[in-house]
Amino acid sequence: MYEIVTGPLLWLAFIIFFAGLIVNIVLYLKGLDWKLDRVSYSVNTLYGIKGALRSVFFWLIPFGTKSWRNNPGFTITVFVFHICLLFTPVFLKAHNMILKERWGFSLITFPEAVADIMTIAVIACVAIFILRRIALTEVRIISTAYDYLLLAITAAPFITGFFAYHHILNYEFWLIAHIITGEIMLLVIPFTKLSHIVLFFLSRVQIGMDYGIKRGGMKNKGLSW
């Protein structure tokens, strides 16, 4: 079973993951209504690029935007969650051992204690997100089972991986469960809200270009707004 889930199934998960994200990018760009957006991207490109870079940069910086500053607790949770979610799997020692075994290369790795702390941080942040959805009326009324399922799918690889690493109960079971849940997460990302790992950047670039041109000294340049 281990050979299958770390071999053909892992390849399949990565292929669907990357292909799905590429499709998301293509569909997003094709879906732009240039006439409706009424932004001269091709003419006033410099203003647009400047606005796009500012938009992405400040949204990637904790408290870099007014929205982040207005919700400090949530902002910290979001950044801790995403940093740990992205970097823990990439620089985990066990994952890099598989990379070396299967594909002949590996990356630098975190000390195991650091990986443990980051794993617990992801699980804790997911718990906070769930409690937030339950506690805050404005969030609860727009939450569905779908949202809770995505949170569960996101947390599952970290919970199972933590159990496997610490040999809690049945090691073999948790190891296989960890690998399978990780592959499930890769498979669902392109088809769910989790696709924001690329759509976030595309939307911020689009909004940044709009604002960069419209509010970057372009209003009086003969453009029809």
Buried (B, 14 or more C-beta within 10 A) or exposed (E): EEEEBBEEBBEEBEEBBEEBBEEBBEEBEEEEEEEEEEBBBEEBEEBBBBBBBBBBEBBBEBBBBEEBEEEEEBBBBBBBBBBBBEBBBEBBBBBBEBEEEEEEEBEEBBEEEBBBEBBEBBBBBBEBBBEBBEEEEEEEEEBEEEBBEBBEBBBBBBBBBBBBBEEEEEEEEBBBBBBBBBBBBBBBBBEBEBBEBBBBBBBBBBBBBBBBBBEBEBEEEEBEE
